Amino acid sequence: QTQGSKVHCTRDTDFSRREPRDCKKAAVGLTSTVMFSTKCSAIPLTRPLLGLSKKPRHKHCSLVVSQQTDDVRRKGKVWLVGAGPGPPDLLTLRAARILERADVVVFDDLISEVTAELAPQAEHIYVGKRGGRSSWEQVDIDRLLVELCSQGRQVVRLKGGCCSVFSRVHSELDALNQAGLQVEMVPGISSALAGPLFAGISLTDKELSRHFVVMSCHDPDILDWTAFAGIDTLVLLMGARQLSDIVQRLQAQSGRRHDTPVVIIKSAGTANEKVWEGTLSGIVEDTRNESLSPCIIVVGEVVKLRTKVG
C-alpha cells in the first residue's frame, strides 16, 4: 500500500539477500515505511526503529522499520489530560474515567496523588519540571509519548491545571501527529482560576475587575510589563523565585501604585494552602524567608473584596 514515494507495510521480512527489484516487491506487507531511490544495494538491516532508536538504512534507500505492526499502532492512543489544581476530587469525570482504563500515566509535578488514587493499575512515569532541579527535556517527553503509544498502549499524559495553559502542549501534539498516532485533549480546571477562588477572591467584579490577564513569570525579562498598565487584575504563575523583581517591574514599568493590593496563595486547594495578603510595597518583606513555591500571585483592587473561606 503506497503513499507517494513511501511504502507502508504489515509484516516483517529480510532484505539482506534481495536484488533491488525484489526489495521493492518485498516491501509490500512489512511494518515499515520504505523510500526508494533509483539504486539499491540491499544492505542487510541490523536493528528496528522504536522511539529513540537509530534508523537502519540501505546504502541508497532510506528504510525505517518499526517493531510494531500497523494494527498495534492503531490500538495506541494518548490523552492529554488536565488534572486540575491538585486534589483528585477536582478532576473532571471524563478525566477520571480515562485514568481508570489507562495502561500508563506520564505525569507532572504536584499531581502524584491523583495518579496513585485513580490509576493504580497503570504504570506511572514522572516527568515533572521544577525550577532549580534536574528535569526532563521536553523533546524527551515528546519521544516517550510516541514510543509508548506506538506499543499500542493507552497513555494518559497528565498535566497540572488545564493542558491548554502553560503546559507546552503544542510540542507533544506535534510529535504525536507527525507520528500518525491517535491523540485527544481533555480540559481541566486551571489553577490560575481555581487558586484565587480557594483564597476567597473572584477574579472579576463589575466595578473593580472588568478584565484580567494570566501570565507566566518564569522569565520576567521576556514580558512587556508596560502592556499590563491598563489591566485591572493580574494573575501571575511561576513567580515565587522572582517576587522582588516582579514587584519592582509592576511599579516601575506597569504603573502600579505602591499600595496596590496583592495576595499570594501557596499550594492552593490543598491541606498545605497558605495565603499572604498585603500591598506591593510590603509583600516582599511579609514573605521573607518563606517558601512560596508553588504559588499564584494576584495583583489588583479586586483583592480588597477577598472573603475568608473554609
C-alpha positions as a printed NumPy array, in Angstrom:
array([[  0.   ,   0.   ,   0.   ],
       [  1.766,   3.158,  -1.148],
       [  1.622,   6.859,  -0.431],
       [  3.738,   8.813,  -2.891],
       [  7.304,   7.507,  -2.567],
       [  6.531,   5.653,   0.691],
       [  5.504,   2.012,   1.013],
       [  3.588,   1.155,   4.199],
       [  3.927,  -2.486,   5.252],
       [  2.285,  -5.024,   7.551],
       [  4.727,  -7.909,   8.165],
       [  8.479,  -8.457,   8.605],
       [ 10.902,  -9.833,   6.042],
       [ 14.654,  -9.849,   5.317],
       [ 16.123,  -7.62 ,   2.614],
       [ 19.688,  -8.881,   3.063],
       [ 19.776, -11.227,   0.069],
       [ 17.384,  -9.467,  -2.278],
       [ 18.058,  -7.667,  -5.506],
       [ 16.79 ,  -4.053,  -5.817],
       [ 13.674,  -5.105,  -7.765],
       [ 12.853,  -7.881,  -5.279],
       [ 13.46 ,  -5.429,  -2.465],
       [ 10.645,  -3.236,  -3.737],
       [  8.274,  -6.176,  -4.109],
       [  9.02 ,  -7.496,  -0.632],
       [  8.314,  -4.133,   0.926],
       [  4.577,  -4.601,   0.479],
       [  3.467,  -6.39 ,   3.635],
       [  6.1  ,  -5.031,   6.037],
       [  5.751,  -2.971,   9.207],
       [  7.871,  -0.352,   7.507],
       [  7.996,   2.865,   5.568],
       [ 10.328,   2.457,   2.603],
       [ 11.583,   5.294,   0.389],
       [ 13.354,   4.022,  -2.742],
       [ 15.961,   5.722,  -4.885],
       [ 16.974,   4.665,  -8.388],
       [ 19.664,   2.337,  -6.977],
       [ 19.52 ,  -0.151,  -4.131],
       [ 22.335,  -2.347,  -2.834],
       [ 20.018,  -4.15 ,  -0.395],
       [ 22.387,  -3.847,   2.548],
       [ 21.143,  -6.029,   5.46 ],
       [ 19.   ,  -4.408,   8.12 ],
       [ 20.519,  -4.638,  11.583],
       [ 18.064,  -3.02 ,  14.026],
       [ 14.467,  -1.751,  14.064],
       [ 13.363,   1.769,  14.881],
       [ 11.343,   2.232,  18.034],
       [ 11.006,   5.671,  19.533],
       [ 14.614,   6.775,  20.145],
       [ 16.394,   4.024,  18.148],
       [ 18.716,   4.913,  15.308],
       [ 17.354,   4.467,  11.793],
       [ 18.66 ,   1.436,   9.879],
       [ 19.182,   2.3  ,   6.207],
       [ 20.006,   0.787,   2.852],
       [ 23.004,   2.361,   1.189],
       [ 20.878,   4.031,  -1.477],
       [ 17.466,   3.788,   0.149],
       [ 16.04 ,   5.338,   3.279],
       [ 14.459,   2.416,   5.105],
       [ 12.895,   2.683,   8.528],
       [ 11.486,  -0.422,  10.17 ],
       [  9.175,  -0.392,  13.193],
       [  8.819,  -3.288,  15.623],
       [  5.086,  -2.743,  15.793],
       [  2.528,  -3.825,  13.254],
       [  0.11 ,  -1.247,  11.977],
       [ -2.629,  -2.971,  13.962],
       [ -0.729,  -2.495,  17.212],
       [ -0.022,   1.162,  16.477],
       [ -3.684,   1.778,  15.714],
       [ -4.656,   0.465,  19.15 ],
       [ -2.469,   3.006,  20.901],
       [ -3.808,   6.394,  21.956],
       [ -2.636,   9.346,  24.034],
       [ -4.929,  11.537,  26.096],
       [ -3.539,  14.942,  27.092],
       [ -5.435,  15.478,  30.335],
       [ -5.72 ,  18.465,  32.641],
       [ -5.536,  17.268,  36.255],
       [ -6.973,  20.425,  37.762],
       [ -5.376,  22.334,  40.665],
       [ -4.325,  19.256,  42.631],
       [ -6.908,  17.369,  44.722],
       [ -8.28 ,  14.246,  42.96 ],
       [-11.901,  15.284,  43.575],
       [-11.394,  18.354,  41.36 ],
       [-10.671,  16.227,  38.318],
       [-13.379,  16.135,  35.653],
       [-15.48 ,  12.971,  35.379],
       [-14.158,  12.386,  31.862],
       [-10.553,  12.589,  33.044],
       [-11.251,  10.188,  35.918],
       [-12.818,   7.618,  33.588],
       [ -9.87 ,   7.791,  31.193],
       [ -7.397,   7.33 ,  34.046],
       [ -9.258,   4.235,  35.246],
       [ -8.525,   2.422,  31.984],
       [ -5.019,   3.77 ,  31.317],
       [ -2.064,   1.433,  30.748],
       [  0.48 ,   4.099,  31.6  ],
       [  0.313,   7.604,  33.111],
       [  3.013,  10.155,  32.312],
       [  2.537,  12.835,  34.936],
       [  3.819,  16.231,  36.004],
       [  4.864,  17.604,  39.356],
       [  2.323,  18.098,  42.174],
       [ -0.238,  15.556,  40.929],
       [  1.121,  12.184,  42.114],
       [ -1.88 ,  11.852,  44.477],
       [ -4.258,  11.942,  41.51 ],
       [ -2.23 ,   9.305,  39.675],
       [ -1.981,   6.94 ,  42.625],
       [ -5.655,   7.172,  43.58 ],
       [ -7.327,   7.   ,  40.188],
       [ -4.915,   4.857,  38.145],
       [ -3.444,   2.216,  40.492],
       [ -3.466,  -0.335,  37.65 ],
       [ -1.231,   1.718,  35.388],
       [  2.495,   2.183,  35.051],
       [  3.461,   5.608,  36.424],
       [  6.217,   7.698,  34.824],
       [  7.15 ,  11.021,  36.455],
       [  8.381,  13.761,  34.095],
       [  7.796,  16.851,  36.25 ],
       [  9.714,  20.094,  35.925],
       [ 10.678,  22.192,  38.934],
       [ 12.93 ,  25.25 ,  38.937],
       [ 16.461,  24.544,  40.132],
       [ 16.113,  20.759,  39.818],
       [ 17.218,  18.275,  37.196],
       [ 14.253,  17.753,  34.876],
       [ 13.214,  16.002,  31.702],
       [ 13.778,  17.884,  28.469],
       [ 10.558,  18.484,  26.541],
       [ 11.877,  16.733,  23.431],
       [ 12.455,  13.58 ,  25.511],
       [  8.894,  13.705,  26.86 ],
       [  7.623,  14.02 ,  23.286],
       [  9.625,  10.96 ,  22.227],
       [  8.49 ,   8.983,  25.264],
       [  4.822,   9.571,  24.405],
       [  5.388,   8.495,  20.804],
       [  7.199,   5.338,  21.897],
       [  4.591,   4.317,  24.469],
       [  1.692,   4.921,  22.088],
       [  3.472,   3.049,  19.279],
       [  3.423,  -0.015,  21.532],
       [ -0.381,   0.027,  21.334],
       [ -0.806,   1.292,  24.889],
       [ -3.461,   3.601,  26.322],
       [ -1.402,   6.562,  27.537],
       [ -2.534,   9.42 ,  29.758],
       [ -0.302,  12.486,  29.73 ],
       [ -1.479,  14.105,  32.967],
       [ -0.768,  17.82 ,  33.32 ],
       [ -1.431,  20.125,  36.239],
       [ -4.344,  22.536,  35.863],
       [ -5.584,  22.672,  32.272],
       [ -3.462,  21.205,  29.488],
       [ -4.041,  24.376,  27.444],
       [ -2.393,  26.767,  29.949],
       [  1.438,  26.965,  30.081],
       [  1.873,  23.218,  29.585],
       [  3.85 ,  23.022,  26.307],
       [  1.013,  21.024,  24.839],
       [  1.772,  22.019,  21.237],
       [  5.137,  20.258,  21.319],
       [  3.534,  16.978,  22.383],
       [  0.631,  17.329,  19.954],
       [  3.016,  17.958,  17.06 ],
       [  5.153,  14.917,  17.907],
       [  2.145,  12.595,  18.118],
       [  0.511,  13.975,  14.973],
       [  3.734,  13.676,  12.983],
       [  3.99 ,  10.045,  14.082],
       [  0.433,   9.435,  12.872],
       [ -0.83 ,   8.434,  16.318],
       [ -4.22 ,   8.962,  17.958],
       [ -4.409,  11.844,  20.424],
       [ -7.211,  13.571,  22.312],
       [ -7.264,  16.579,  24.659],
       [ -9.255,  16.615,  27.9  ],
       [ -9.569,  20.027,  29.619],
       [ -9.106,  20.6  ,  33.333],
       [ -9.611,  23.418,  35.834],
       [ -6.683,  25.825,  35.621],
       [ -5.028,  26.748,  38.92 ],
       [ -4.995,  30.334,  37.636],
       [ -8.781,  30.363,  38.068],
       [ -9.211,  27.944,  40.964],
       [ -6.383,  29.211,  43.175],
       [ -7.775,  32.72 ,  43.745],
       [-11.229,  31.25 ,  44.372],
       [ -9.856,  28.973,  47.096],
       [ -8.492,  32.109,  48.772],
       [-11.864,  33.882,  48.546],
       [-11.11 ,  36.038,  45.506],
       [-13.316,  36.294,  42.434],
       [-11.157,  37.459,  39.536],
       [-13.898,  39.637,  38.07 ],
       [-16.08 ,  42.385,  39.512],
       [-18.272,  44.817,  37.618],
       [-16.526,  47.803,  39.25 ],
       [-13.014,  46.741,  40.28 ],
       [-12.079,  43.986,  37.818],
       [-13.606,  44.106,  34.366],
       [-10.717,  42.154,  32.86 ],
       [ -7.748,  40.08 ,  33.967],
       [ -4.575,  38.644,  32.462],
       [ -2.841,  35.369,  33.298],
       [  0.919,  35.277,  32.737],
       [  3.914,  33.055,  33.367],
       [  6.682,  34.85 ,  35.274],
       [  9.255,  32.106,  34.913],
       [ 11.338,  34.579,  32.885],
       [ 10.295,  38.193,  33.667],
       [ 12.726,  39.59 ,  31.091],
       [ 10.672,  38.395,  28.126],
       [  7.43 ,  40.08 ,  29.249],
       [  6.303,  43.524,  28.1  ],
       [  5.403,  44.924,  31.513],
       [  4.173,  48.22 ,  30.041],
       [  1.349,  46.288,  28.326],
       [ -0.204,  45.471,  31.722],
       [ -0.706,  49.084,  32.801],
       [ -4.39 ,  49.187,  31.836],
       [ -5.346,  45.705,  33.045],
       [ -7.457,  45.669,  36.216],
       [ -6.252,  42.352,  37.629],
       [ -3.067,  40.363,  37.066],
       [ -2.69 ,  36.649,  37.813],
       [  0.953,  35.591,  37.91 ],
       [  2.095,  31.965,  37.784],
       [  5.6  ,  30.608,  38.433],
       [  6.683,  33.846,  40.067],
       [  7.811,  32.734,  43.547],
       [ 11.546,  32.975,  42.906],
       [ 11.215,  36.32 ,  41.085],
       [  8.847,  38.044,  43.543],
       [ 11.127,  41.009,  44.321],
       [ 11.845,  41.585,  40.617],
       [  8.13 ,  41.316,  39.754],
       [  7.134,  43.883,  42.394],
       [  9.756,  46.316,  41.128],
       [  8.674,  45.942,  37.492],
       [  4.973,  46.322,  38.31 ],
       [  5.661,  49.692,  39.934],
       [  8.338,  50.987,  37.55 ],
       [  7.005,  49.695,  34.216],
       [  3.325,  48.824,  34.696],
       [  2.388,  51.975,  36.612],
       [  1.066,  50.18 ,  39.699],
       [  0.931,  52.23 ,  42.903],
       [  2.933,  51.083,  45.906],
       [ -0.305,  50.476,  47.833],
       [ -1.824,  48.207,  45.147],
       [ -3.353,  45.137,  46.867],
       [ -1.66 ,  41.786,  46.299],
       [ -2.25 ,  38.268,  47.532],
       [ -0.032,  35.184,  47.295],
       [ -1.634,  31.729,  47.5  ],
       [  0.68 ,  28.768,  48.086],
       [ -0.453,  25.182,  47.375],
       [ -3.976,  26.374,  46.581],
       [ -6.771,  23.94 ,  47.349],
       [ -4.602,  21.513,  49.324],
       [ -4.156,  20.849,  53.04 ],
       [ -0.935,  22.873,  52.863],
       [ -2.554,  26.025,  51.464],
       [ -1.206,  29.257,  52.869],
       [ -2.178,  32.835,  51.965],
       [ -0.352,  36.144,  52.376],
       [ -2.244,  39.375,  51.737],
       [ -0.617,  42.809,  51.522],
       [  0.484,  45.531,  49.122],
       [  3.226,  45.835,  46.542],
       [  5.299,  47.921,  48.945],
       [  5.278,  45.315,  51.69 ],
       [  4.667,  41.855,  50.244],
       [  8.351,  41.03 ,  49.737],
       [  9.143,  41.744,  53.383],
       [  5.95 ,  39.96 ,  54.504],
       [  7.092,  36.748,  52.836],
       [ 10.822,  36.966,  53.501],
       [ 12.332,  33.571,  54.43 ],
       [  9.104,  31.853,  53.383],
       [  8.995,  29.01 ,  50.859],
       [  6.4  ,  30.24 ,  48.356],
       [  6.503,  27.702,  45.546],
       [  4.159,  26.615,  44.086],
       [  2.104,  29.769,  44.276],
       [ -0.321,  32.063,  42.471],
       [  0.055,  35.833,  42.787],
       [ -2.96 ,  38.093,  42.289],
       [ -2.467,  41.853,  41.9  ],
       [ -5.289,  44.397,  41.736],
       [ -8.046,  46.219,  43.592],
       [-10.282,  43.141,  43.471],
       [ -8.118,  41.66 ,  46.236],
       [ -9.859,  44.105,  48.61 ],
       [-13.068,  42.092,  48.137],
       [-11.44 ,  38.923,  49.402],
       [-13.803,  36.88 ,  51.581],
       [-12.431,  34.429,  54.137],
       [-13.475,  30.892,  53.203],
       [-13.179,  27.492,  54.847]])
